[in-house]
Amino acid sequence: MLKKFLSAGQEELVKEERDVLFRLNGILSAIQATEEDKEIIAREARRLDELFMVVVVGEFNAGKSAFINALLGSEVLEEGVTPTTHKIHVIKYGDSPTREERDGILYVFYPAPWLKDLNIVDTPGTNAVLREHQVITEKFVPHSDFVLFVTSADRPFTESERLFIGLIRDWGKKLVAVVNKADLLKDEKSKVEVLDFVREHLKEAIAAEPEVFLVSSRLAKEARRGNDLSKWEESGMPEVEQFLQKSLTEKERVRLKLTTPLQVSERIARRYLSALDEQKRLLAGDLETVHEINRQIENYEREMRTQFVYHLSHVENVLNKMENRGNQFFEETIRLTRIFDMLNAEKIRGEFERKVVADTAHQVERQINDLIDWMVSQDFRQWRQIASLVEERMSKRSKPQVGLLNREFERRRKELLESVGESAKKAVETYDREAEARELADSVQSAVAQAALVEVGAIGLGTILVKVLATTMADFTGILAASTLAAVGLYLIPARKRKAQKKLHESTEKLRRELRQALQDEFEIELQRSIRRIRDALAPYTSFVESEEEKLAEQTETLKGILEEIQELQQRVQ
């Protein structure tokens, strides 16, 4: 157990690390991180109670198992020219050699002094024939405290090894390279060339000066069996042992042991912080699309109101023209020279309806139909604009994040965007202008009928005229008996004319007012219905974007806070 090596201050650090790992896993669950990443953090928390771990990696047939056997001084692991290690082997101290498999990992216990202070892990080759063998190795690297990279002198630092070294570098692991099978090299010059080759390429791969050792595991094992000191020196193993003993002191092992969980946590936290930033960037674009749609709706509403006044004026102009014709008719009709025509009230009323009322009703109806067509056309145009905006936004996807799938976020966003897009697309594809216009026309017709537009004659202009003329003639008869004909022209007829014109104006104004109100009411109902349909389609997506933006802000702050704690702990560990 690690605890026996810890001071009180180090125990406190372990406690704080375990707490920050627990809280990191909590936020990873909240942001729907992959199960693999959550398990990595959970495993790091469990490993805080375990001994220092040295992980041996390299291609199969590089001699990893042989090197471990040479280091331990016994045939602890199976060796061969084919991939013999197809599982993770964790070599621990035990009073007697035993083996035990748990959760797919083979634990090998052996009474070697080295193993009292650390555990050694042998991994499948990085270029294993079976891909899952390499995956096992790659998954185990994050949990190593120290990496021994073994390459073969006859094929040093291959392309697959270079790629694997990049993985080790990304996890920030301390690494030492061992070039095995030195006995295959014929002379000193070849040895120097191989060492220089590995050192140069390793330095380039890890961006640091590497420790590289040239060894022969075969010679080391022969030396131990024959107790041959010179062969032991020739094997190169003494330099490796001395380096490990010097480098992996108790203090250094504890430091690296406490550093490993923090390195792993920092890397994962930064990756998910980057993923959250990508989600925020995507949502910022979504939110701008929502705002743009709302701006279009506001512009649509404002423009519709402005244009409605223009279309309404056309309707009112029809009534204005009718009133002007009526005034002109009274000027020409109610006068002394037409006194005998005025005796025939029905004739005058017929002329009034023919010359004044004329086709006013049809003209009003035509203007209202134009108004309806305009409203339907604008509604259709608005849906097309919404569909275009949503279609463009649906093409935007978050950048793929390594180890972060964001499946739920992407699924929900895609689902809601498609819902809005489908509503807009369906509205456009199934938009029946005739049916919409017919429905709106029926509604308007009902409202206009209440404004006495079923027939323009309903305002009673013809009836008014007959009554005015009848009164005029009654007064005329009485005056004629009492006075002269001139008195009729000077007093009676102008007064009756003004009365008729006033009544015409009042009746027309009443019709104009009621008609305007009826059309205004129907316009408002239709406009709000159109806007409500768009907002209803947009509402779930708007709610999702706004809530996700708020949630992401909270998650980002939480993750940043944990990352700062991790960095502060790293400084204390160092």
MOJO-V24100 format. One record per backbone hydrogen bond with DSSP energy under -1.0 kcal/mol. NH is the residue of the N-H (numbers start at 1). CO is the residue of the C=O. Records with the same first field share a line. If there is no record, write none. Layout:
# MOJO-V24100
NH=CO + CO
This chain:
# MOJO-V24100
2=49
5=2
6=3
11=7
12=8
13=9
14=10
15=11
16=12
17=13
18=14
19=15
20=16
21=17
22=18
23=19
24=20
25=21
26=22
27=23
28=24
29=25
30=26
31=27
32=29
33=28
38=34
39=35
40=36
41=37
42=38
43=39
44=40
45=41
46=42
47=43
49=46
50=47
54=119
55=146
56=121
57=148
62=59
67=63
68=64
69=65
70=66
71=67
72=68
73=69
74=69
76=74
89=122
90=106
91=120
92=108
98=109
100=107
102=105
105=102
106=88
107=100
108=90
109=98
110=92
112=110
115=112
116=113
117=114
119=52
120=91
121=54
122=89
123=56
126=58
128=125
133=130
135=131
136=132
137=133
138=134
139=135
140=136
141=137
143=140
144=141
145=53
146=53
147=174
148=55
149=176
150=57
151=178
153=180
155=152
162=158
163=159
164=160
165=161
166=162
167=163
168=164
169=165
170=166
171=167
172=169
173=168
176=147
177=211
178=149
179=213
180=151
182=215
184=181
185=182
191=187
192=188
193=189
194=190
195=191
196=192
197=193
198=194
199=195
200=196
201=197
202=198
203=199
204=200
205=201
206=202
207=203
213=177
215=179
216=235
220=216
221=217
222=218
223=219
224=220
225=221
226=222
228=223
232=228
233=229
234=230
235=231
236=233
240=236
241=237
242=238
243=239
244=240
245=241
246=242
247=243
248=244
253=249
254=250
255=251
256=252
257=253
258=254
259=255
260=256
263=259
264=260
265=261
266=262
267=263
268=264
269=265
270=266
271=267
272=268
273=269
274=270
275=271
276=272
277=273
278=274
279=275
280=276
281=277
282=278
283=279
284=280
285=281
286=282
287=283
288=284
289=285
290=286
291=287
292=288
293=289
294=290
295=291
296=292
297=293
298=294
299=295
300=296
301=297
302=298
303=299
304=300
305=301
306=302
307=303
308=304
309=305
310=306
311=307
312=308
313=309
315=311
316=312
317=313
318=314
319=315
320=316
321=317
322=318
323=319
324=320
325=321
326=322
327=323
328=324
329=325
330=326
331=327
332=328
333=329
334=330
335=333
338=335
339=336
342=338
344=341
345=343
348=344
349=345
350=346
351=347
352=348
353=349
354=350
355=351
356=352
357=352
358=353
360=357
363=359
364=360
365=361
366=362
367=363
368=364
369=365
370=366
371=367
372=368
373=369
374=370
375=371
376=372
377=373
378=374
379=375
380=376
381=377
382=378
383=379
384=380
385=381
386=382
387=383
388=384
389=385
390=386
391=387
392=388
393=389
394=390
396=393
404=401
410=406
411=407
412=408
413=409
414=410
415=411
416=412
417=413
418=414
419=415
420=416
421=417
422=418
423=419
424=420
425=421
426=422
427=423
428=424
429=425
430=426
436=432
437=433
438=434
439=435
440=436
441=437
442=438
443=439
444=440
445=441
446=442
447=443
448=444
449=445
450=446
452=449
453=448
458=455
459=456
460=457
464=460
465=461
466=462
467=463
468=464
469=465
470=466
471=467
472=468
473=469
474=470
475=471
476=472
477=473
478=474
479=475
480=476
481=477
483=479
489=485
490=486
491=487
493=488
496=492
497=493
498=494
499=495
500=496
501=497
502=498
503=499
504=500
505=501
506=502
507=503
508=504
509=505
510=506
511=507
512=508
513=509
514=510
515=511
516=512
517=513
518=514
519=515
520=516
521=517
522=518
523=519
524=520
525=521
526=522
527=523
528=524
529=525
530=526
531=527
532=528
533=529
534=530
535=531
536=532
537=533
538=534
539=535
542=538
543=539
544=540
545=541
546=542
547=543
548=544
549=545
550=546
551=547
552=548
553=549
554=550
555=551
556=552
557=553
558=554
559=555
560=556
561=557
562=558
563=559
564=560
565=561
566=562
567=563
568=564
569=565
570=566
571=567
572=568
573=569
574=570
